[in-house]
């Protein structure tokens, strides 16, 4: 993201002078007017730290770099506007297709499982969909599985919280039948890469996602995933996919095919070779 995290772009300027070629890879919308701290509703201490991180450092590196790799087409367009060139390219995030696999056999489960994976910092995004899940649970029987690095309780749901680990990550994801990716609709989120949606797609399950940011470039609504335009739609969209087992199966299979063809490591190697060339 930078040469040194705080202060003005002094070391960045020195870095630009001594470097033969700079390839700048940015994952989030660091040049948005809405900060990371605002989006994630972080503490005042974190907000103070964020204030000390000057956005001008990022803008300077974008301008002097030979190639800028971004996490979404929207962010690429903004970087090109900032630099006055076409040197920014969008390369999607990826997962190892040999590690992230669909479950190999049918599992007899007492309940269908809706799941979400994330960290404590992204937990506010999960809260977006909790009211809809609580309302849905009054009409449909399902388990809600949260994979993260925090604890939570909710007596209004059949909730299972699993602590994330690299060793069990794929196995825990494979226990999910429907994956959730709720997001706020704001400028900062428009630069997010949508990796969570890809995780669900890689293991062959329907991803139900807020229709914002790069998710719109990843998912074909109703074909290889489901897009939610308004928060009020969550309950009905989830109820529909819960009630239609065949639809879940077809969307999941299509999702895996889309992942392999567009977002697997093998499929994007040529994009990185072009950037490094």
Buried (B, 14 or more C-beta within 10 A) or exposed (E): EBBEEEEEBEEBBEBBEEEEEBBBBBBBBBBBEBBBBBBBBBEEEBBEBBEEBBEEBBBBBBBBBEBBBBBBBBBBBBBBEBBEBEBBBBBBBBBEBEEBBBBEEEEEEEEBBBBBBBEEBBBBBBEBBBEBBBBBBEEBEBBBBBBBEEEEEBEEBBBEBBEBEEEEBBEBBBBBBBBBBBBBBBBBBBBBBBBBBBBBBBBBBBBBBBBBBBBBBBBBBEEBBBBBEEBEBBBEBBBEBBEEEEBBEBBBBBBBEBBBEBBBEEBBEEBBEEBEE
